[in-house]
Amino acid sequence: MRVVFVEPKIEGNIGFLARVMANFDFNELYLVSPIFKISDEDKNRAVHAKDVLEKMKIVDSLEDALKNIDFVIGTTGIKSGSKNITRRTITSKELGKIISNCKGDFAVLIGREDVGLFNTELELCDIIVRIETSYKYPIMNVTHAAAIILYEIYTSKFRGKRESVLFEKNQIEKTFESIINQMNYPENKKKITYKCAKHLIGRSFIFKEEAKNLIGLLKNINHKLRNK
């Protein structure tokens, strides 16, 4: 299970994050374009989780950090309305319930300490989690928020029989996109409809056989639309 930290800026947070990851059996840490170099402060704050730092990988792009990942769990501290498809969120408790019967390669994506993740980065996520906090002070420290999310994932235990496979998920998304592009929709509506479909697929964690049957149905619809 992987944690991806985009452009960390505050020295010491990496050590805290490594410690939290070790608490909940996460051992893959990817940093995307960190602003500073890892120092003794990070190693000291990691305490007994220095092995997480030793195996940590630093990459130049988010795409590199998400290679071979089946599902991406994004995070945000911003509460948005129902019309904002990109930032439509679930709670950390809901996350635990959704993935309790699933297995696959997951990545938790956390953002910059000051501005979080950009919309373009959230669009790469299958589901987006927001932790319910006081409206008086809604934004959490990024490592504290990570602790809550990793705890919910850890306690879900991944003991079910659902097998989420990246290839099948991508096939469903691509076929949906092809169908939507053949509809007589304005470009803006096509984009919104595709985002809705992508989020629905991301939250569903369907069985592998269910995914194959859905792919077959969507491809049949797509074929008929093309030949209409």
PyMOL commands that set and color helices and strands:
alter all, ss='L'
color gray80, all
select helices_A, chain A and resi 13-23+40-46+50-55+62-65+92-99+119-122+142-156+166-181+187-204+208-226
alter helices_A, ss='H'
color red, helices_A
select strands_A, chain A and resi 2-6+28-32+57-59+71-75+102-103+106-110+127-129+162-163
alter strands_A, ss='S'
color yellow, strands_A
deselect
rebuild
show_as cartoon
